């Protein structure tokens, strides 16, 4: 299943063990979201988090139509302009799931900005892995522009949430452009993977500091 492959791709890239199969937490029927009705947004992807008694409960909603489109135009066989947006949407959900689950297992708190910023980096890094294997230089050449130029945000977002998404996109975009400048083509080389793994494990302040220092170097 695609979502499991995305989870394994992220786990391999970052050298982490999630200890939870995303398929066991996947919801594809919007009618099953009634327990979270107060938090449900009109979106094809959303992670639901419940905290209590020292435990974290998770549910990842991915719209069935989204998964059907990806099954028909599978990014594992060919990632291109036709399926990039859907790939990124599904990957964002799996990224959120992995990041929350991995940090929760270590009793580490995660900010919403950190969660969104990491997902944006994950989209770029995983696309580089797939495109490197598929040898599609034209698509790779436009990847940064596709991911970070003129992003579209949900028009119903509250101002604070909109600002968070904008900040996450801006910071991740700057970082990924720095990575592209240093590692310009193909699948991520070993040095890039080492940096990505370190970045994954840092807190939000450390991530932001690293981005700012990378821009100055």
N, C-alpha and C positions, 0 to 999 in steps of 0.2 A: 504494500500500500504506500502511496506517495508520502503521506504524512510521516510514516515510520521511517522511510528512506531519508526524508529531510531531517528528522531527529538524529538519525545515525550520522548523516553528513556533518551536522553541527557538532556532534559529540566527537567524531574523529578529528575534525578540524581543530577543536579546542582541547583535545586530550582529556575529556571529562567523562564521568560515568553518572548518568542521570538516575539510574535505579528505578525508573518508572517508564512504562511504555505509554507513549502519548495516545495510542489507540484506545487504551482503557479509560481515557478521560475525554474522548472526543464526542461532541454532540453535533449532529448535522440537521436535526429537526428543530426549527425555531419554536415549535409548540412545546418542546421539552424544557424550554427556558423559563417556565412559569415561576419556579422557586426564586429566580433572580430578576423578576419582572421590574423591580425598581431600578435595576442597573442596566437593563437591556437597551442597546442602541440599535438604530436601523443600519446595520452593517453586516458584511459577509464574514467578518472575523472579529472575535472578542474573547478574551480570557477572563474567566470569573474566578475570584479568589475569596475564600472564606477563612477567617482565622478564629481560633478558639481552643482553649484547653491545651495550649502549647503545640497545636497542630495547624497545618495549612491545608485546606481543601481546594482543589482546582478542577475546573471544567473548561475545556477549549471548544468554543463554537466555531465551526467552519461551515458555511452554507453549502448544501449539497450541490447546488448549481455550480459553485466555484470548483468543487472537486470533480464534477462531471466534465467541466471544460478542460481541466488539467489532465484528466484521463484521456480525453480526445486529442489533446495537443500537449503531449507529455514533455516537460522541460528536461527530463532526464535523457531523452533522445535528441532533443533540439531546443535550445533556449534562444528565443528571438523576440522581435518586437510584437509578435502576435500573442505570446503567452507570458511575457515578462511581468506585466502588471499582476496577473493572477498568481504567478509564481511568487512574487514578492509578498502578496497578501497572505498566502498560505504559509510562507516561510516566517512572516512576522508573527503569526499565531504560535507556531512551533518554537520560534526563538523565545517568545515571552514565556511559554510553558517551561522550556528547558532552564531559562535563567532563574525563574522563580523557584522551581523545584530544586535546582542545584544549590542555590544559596540558602534555601530553607533547610536543606539537609545539613548545612553548616551553621545554622542559627545566625545567618547573616541577613541584615535588613537590606532591602532594595528600594531605591526611590523610583518614582514613576518616570522621571527624566532619564535616569540611568537605564531603565528598562527599554524605553523608546530609542535612546541613543544606541544601545547595544544592538537592537533589532535592525537599525539602519546599517550599521557596520556589517552585521551578519548577512544582509541582503547582498551587499557588494562582495564580501568574501566568498560566499557560496556561489554566487554567479560566476566569479572568477574560476572557481573549481570546475564548474560545469562547462564553461566556455573554453577553458584550457584543454579539457578532455575532448571537446567537440571540434576544436580547431576552427572557430568562426571569428576571425580577426575583425571583420567589419562590425559585428555586433559588439564585440569587446571594446572597440574604439569609441563607441557611443554610449557605453555603459554608464559612466559617471553622469553624463548629461541626462540620460534617461532616468536615473535614480534621484538626482539632486537638483536639477534645473526645473524651476516652475512647479514645485510640488502642489498638489491639490489636497486641501484639507476639508474635513466634514464641515459644512456650513452651519450646522447646529451646535458645534462645540462651544462651550462656555469660554469666555476670554482667557481664563487661567489655563484651561486645557489646551486651547489653541496656541497660546504662547509656549507651552511645554513642547508641543509637537513641532512648532517652528524652531525652537532652540535645538531640539534633538536632531532635526534634519540639517540645520546649519552646522552644528558642531561635527556631526558624523560626516557630512559632506566635505568639510575642510580636512578632516583626518583621512578620509578615503582618497582624496586628491593628493595628499602628501604620500600616501602609500603607493598610489599609481605612479607618481613621479620617481619614486625610488625603485619600484618593482613594476616596470611598465607593461609587461606582456605575459600572457600564458597563465597557467595555474600558479597559485601562490608558492614561491620558492621557500626553502627551509627557513631562511632568515625572516621572511615575512610571517610565516606561521608562528615562529617563536615570539615575535612581537604581538601578534594577534592573541596568542595564548596569555601573554602577560597582561595585555589590555583587558581581556575578559575577566581576569581575576582581581582587577583593581576596583576600588570604590569610585563613586561618582566624582568626588574632588580630584582623585588621582587621574581619572580618565580625562577630565577637563584640563588639568594641568599639563598632561602629556600632549594633548592636542595643541595647546597654546605654545608649548615648547617646540613641538614639531614644526609649527608655522614659522617660528623664529630661526630655526636652524637652516 
